[in-house]
Amino acid sequence: MNLSRMTRRVAQPVAGQSLVFSAILFFVMIAFAALAIDTGEAFSRQRQQQAASTAASIAGLESMNSEIDGTDGAVQQAIRDALAANGITNAVYINGDWGNLDPSQNYYRAFYTQRGSRVEYPVGSGGQVSTEFNGLRVEVRSARNTIFGQALGIDTLEVSAENKATLCQCATNIFPLAVATQKMTGMLPGESKPIAWTKNKVGSSVEKDYFVWAEWQTLSGFNADNRLKESLGGTGDVIKGVTEATAPPGYANASNNGVINIDDWIKVSDSTLRPNAASLATALTALKNKPILIPTFTKLSYSGTTGNEKYTSFRSGGFVKVMVTNFDSTGITIQYLNSNYTCPCVDVPQPPPPPEVKLALDQKLVWYLPSINTTSYDISLVVDISGSMQWCYDSQRTCSVDANARWYRVKDFLAKFSYKMLDVWNAPAGQNMNNASLFPGEALVGKGGDNRIAAVRFSGNAVTSSPSFGFVTSPAGSDQASVSARTTTMRSNMNSLISWITKANMSGSTSGGRGLREGIRYFDNVSAHTRVDRFGRPIKLVMVMLTDGLTNVMYEGPQVNSQNSQKLKHTRSGGYKYCKDPADPTANNVLTVGGDNYPITDLPEVQANCPWNGQGAGNGYAKAPIVSLVEVATQARNRVSPQRPVNIYAILVGDQGRYDLQDLRIDQIASPGGAFYAQNPNALDYALDAILDDLAQPCYERDATIIAAGAKVTVYDSSNNPVAGMSNMSADTNGTLLFTVPEAGNYSFGATRSVTSWSEFPLGSGETINPSLYPANYLPQLYNRLRGAEDTIVQNRIQFNIPAEADSLIDLGKYTMIIAEAQQNKALCPE
């Protein structure tokens, strides 16, 4: 057989085959077009009609609820308006069967319904709305001509939708005693609790322990007391959903369907009758030991002037079944029967739930904790011994009484400072170091530290010769024996310096810049930046400067080390320019030297305002002494690795008249918080205590970043009312939280945290709390302080907004909350 010939024959075209296939394909394409376009339009129309029927049933129900025993014209109008608002315009009402539908029209039917009956009554069938009706059903139907479907014999497509709304009528036995949802949560069936009555606002933390009288029906001709009495009598009220006309600011009722829904705001009765009032006692007695339904509230709203606020409405939390077992003038006792009992509201379309909000949260915990081991320092004392130190503390004249002189007070300062920072600090931990002479009545114990002290004197220049002294380095080592030996040498040096400070030895000008420079050199001479304590921790560098006036000696330039009273000058082309006292008769001529009676460097305002303050260079280069002083101090404070920064305390000693810390630049010398104006002896004592507290109390800020699982998060509305908290949030161990808010608007959230165990303290690597290093009662006090009331811990609020159109999960992203202990607690660390 010739296969190639067979193949050719099979492949030959057959006349008319393409035409048949094309005709079939044409009809298939028409069918698909009809399916895609005509049915798509029908589905879209059905969705619109479903939304419209839902809105119309609710609107008609609301109108019916307000028109009981009236005409149903308002009900029909409410239905038509709701349909039109949802795109079903010019709807034709059908009373009876649908019949043939005009494709150019929309149609609807509506029926009154009764609970427990399948019989329905057409809306519009006769003028009155019976009180037996408690629901409304609305059907919407339409037909539309097809486009492609007609080719298949389908001329029109009909779609319909319906919805039913029912009044929330809990039949009988609903009584107006509104109790807190929180109070009911967790109660066991049969458990009894007393609940106090109130109309007046109480503290938010105890609101759960009170109940309020509710009011949900308006009875013509009845005052508040009679309305309450009527509601408590008989078999209770039939709730018709008369909620507060206006919700509190920042809130809205969950729906406008005239039905009491969860989160709706209900009116609190204006009656102030107590439970045992004569007009109520009969009704409450009849209720005793009978199962009844009562509403619960999740929040109370109030109004009125401060101190006279009254509760006006409450937010519904549902219903509970209880029995009243007793009542008196203060309140009632109820026995719990059913938890989470809800009113049997059926077929009431609820508004869509608010979107969930998601956030991820880290926390940076900040605590002020004691240092685990004693911190040690290298301390450089810079002491002013200028002639003005002879002056009385409160004047600018030589003092005849030593005890009132500036030098005498500085001498006392040095004795007390060195005793605590040398003798006490370096003594073995726990050793008795009481000193009745310097610190009467104060209990002092050794710290087991390793401090070193050096001292430099300054007047017209810095003086490093004895009795000034540098840091003692021998014997080397951080063991207790080496520390004690060095301490003995430094104690001897300090005693020599303190003994030397007398009235006779105070003289000369004030070269503060030189004094600071030499004090800093003391650190560098012994490579203090490399020293560590016995725990391997870097030693901290500290400088304490005591001066009683303006730095008035040139630090640099051609007149270096000179007081240079009237020759502060700067090079210019062809000569010099001079700074001058504004009172100098030659002040307007900057080309001449100032007068001898008008010193320049002795006036801080002239030093500060000289327009040529060290700008430029040359033989006439000049820089005001206080400018140099600040530069030296700034360089020391800001030293970088491998050097260590120097923490500077600066004390201005004695009354300076019209000048203060700022004028003399003492505030710019010191580290933040380290400047003191000791205007009188008491102020000098305060400076001593403040510096000793800052150095001798081992308390520092610690921090650690952890996930938010241990925090208590609260969400607030724009009026600062809490709307969500941990009780209605879902939290993951990774710090992710999910919650909802009542409605669109502006909100904020904050977090608090309390400590429950020592393991939560953010300590350094390898650190532990050693109780033996602190006074016996200190650690319990610290522990109780940090685990105290959460409202004492700083809350950081973060704002966010929920837009009105939000309908799905809103992810706020990730935040780091700084949960910090109050900074004032830093001062509670022990010495």
Steps between C-alpha positions, in 0.01 A plus 500: 500500500625846409486691829610828351213491253252431778634788700463737210148387443395550861645848503313618194234776568128417491270758346254673747668382828621850611155651457343243732758556772464878473124486545531285811769725645284809440216365715745394776646850508153654521414272793815594688439870436147464634633322809773756566302820439139422580562288809768741620248781490248284684743414779591867543131595516430227754774629732357851477149375575627298799660812653188703424263244658716491813497878533127517424407236761696685767359840401146366494552333838620825653199684362264224610646515851419869524157463341348221714119529479538770234471495122751306298551783248825596670615138481441490123681831453799386707526185286487697173757751623741226604459321167566821307804579714641161396441540128152345468323811372132535407422162651145381441322348801334162434218392730449142398669278241786632292346444159684606183779748570574800280877495424511878542368492861607385847247329729470423869269338751499547880338304781444541873601191700427355844734298717372141531271527194556429131214729399613826338299818438571722199619852574240749375209257524311711750574813702607370842821330618409238757692477825530128429739569211868485598674451168515609137601309184582676173538331160645675194466361148583619149527372142735623227515434127797289396749604237639177358264265681222582254691306235453195722131570566554668839334842479522614867677404822322548835682533834364547852628559852339527841583571863314493828551719806345429840459720805713400796210413731604280786134435583469566875710489815749769387568731791690831512790411731816548292806327649862497384596231251833478682320422827319209340804355325628191673205457739376147548133400480351537845766745619369815674650848515386832646495792257463861611271748323619841376392790284806707587830435322742278691865418434555306177681224688190420712222554243475123465368480858194720427175479304286774345130526422441462124229666294394385153137596461331837498165494680289807437410691815744306720796661676835320545400344833169368366664369182745307714224366723301390192801320352565313824137391537308209354697273270746762385534701182474405137816666364419705191858618453466865605874569539668831579415753230854641515793279600778650714767706316734276306254209487206393287238232533587180319207540262200719438251217477303595810611181671718458807820350365823417675696828539188718464475782753195478730357780712562488875181588688484849649337350808697526825281256692693249707408129480312507831295808411135447587390535137745229387505261794178322404623430148843381614344280768288334231815432296695334781613145425351504148711458182516827310703647215698822558733694267873534553727792418859521380538874553321787673474858374439800721450877491492787746738737673810370676404333826134476396516264202201272436482189284288561191540190280666162478642288220311170467694182561208257461271336758540264794251283688504552877282490812468792743545347845511816713497881482544795734576872485849446358436241230394147414634148533468284190550130439656416166313244285624508142823650372507688171120479468394699197169646400350273227515754217466320166526602137622851582770589247801632685742756359830359376749452784780755522829391344759323709810699582837331515822632647834349588658635815846493651577660833812676616491466878692773682573452871718683747690221673789489743838408359570137577857576607648819641611745231843657544637837387815697436415846639697816424436791740563848355510754785500881469753665739476854360501806726121535492474171692585713807168678460197434714251262353228765471711800395799608294729602785761324705336305779620547856322188624652186348179297531324749272772505234484328166829314545380359831184360348694348209734339753199339672361387161828324412518325836149356471528418131831318534387302805200353320669451164829364639464358850144371478497407133825304507444328835408128492129450420287517813771637730379755755624844388292733720653844558325699772712809430433538128166313470332489839213254525559352154565126463789441262630165376787413269420454131792282394586740215823625347489881471804723443517874564742764368493876569633811326491860629466803277511878528697707246626166367450133578716367783582127496774504764430376851254508666336448159538135402433263215348152497672237711588192294702292745452233603335383180216250508129496577511270802383639833854526643623711206191719512548559875866593456422753227215639706734560795738701278218703347352567844834645609515715185145628555573584863803702391297693243214567741745620767670729247175677408511805728426868465867584461542270202215648297637750244525586132268509200276224360632282219217250474605374158848409627351327804272286285781416259729375777219303656446322169874435465486308826280243323732477202819480711389163637306377193178504699310411183643145523418432866237241592368381835521151643189404300664607174276807461645833379568756773297820456681838484364786710614859557372726779584871459451751783544867405373824647491729201575598144790343312702813418844374396592457133527132410673548164633765266783753544371603844467139626494466881440876532191654647542758223236731640462737208699353210279231350564557131493346156721540193371708210664635189739775610446465874278367779140524607427500873207372705382765744275555796186682378557752784851580376508860358701361206252217430416638156864485388595135459845590372632611839570316826227535763540710813667354809188554710282298261617138516386263229555145622339573838162560335320190374267699272801660327677167466186342360419780258846588368448476122851367443481205737802309376412528132800507275867458585820698525708679759194671636290182522266513798221286641288590802594288806146370549490390136818297552360361826187367328704353215727306736199362691310411180797308363528304826130411512495387137817293482464189286661156499765404588466789747208510741266798544528694824187568705544853639337651808554876537415695817489880512586589861374815676258780420585643157283810522343573162662202327389138492595161355414606145693828514818329620451201265498249786192339342697442179793341684297234678340186361118507487365540853848554645507882547433644848480860625598474868389855584493419872646224723174301489514500122857365515383220729223424251753483214713260705203272570382512139843404363549227760154364423571501128835324544444292810159354413557229243179551306478513123247473224466151359296400199402195302278448196252213527179398327171642626361179646558627852337839450151619570373682189201734502334672200341843553256703291539869420338592833759294689249229591629140486330300226715187489736322736657167571162349592373542143827465309662191360874499562767277356826420678688681224345830608226516234164632621155492336208715618198694372378855560135618508508711185714703263694786658816602682645272765818447696653211688738481792672228699591448863702231668556389856785282625408165650842339554867592516559312175318779315756763599715590195841443659832488321666181385590281794360744758295396797335683789725454806299599809813511718619813316203711609325606821271229634172669405609643167437213260145429628422869458642500147308185411171637632559829321548336162205264534272774635187648348521497124386859471833606652677365192527737205256426218599591147193574285510438126227650281326318215190548283233259377351637173126489442532273197712239679346153465786255551808443716698819567868436569656784702849353463759459774575740785753510780346627821730652760367387835705705745503526873456854630839672492460636849537144625867522408549701817374207706817298445698446821836645587 
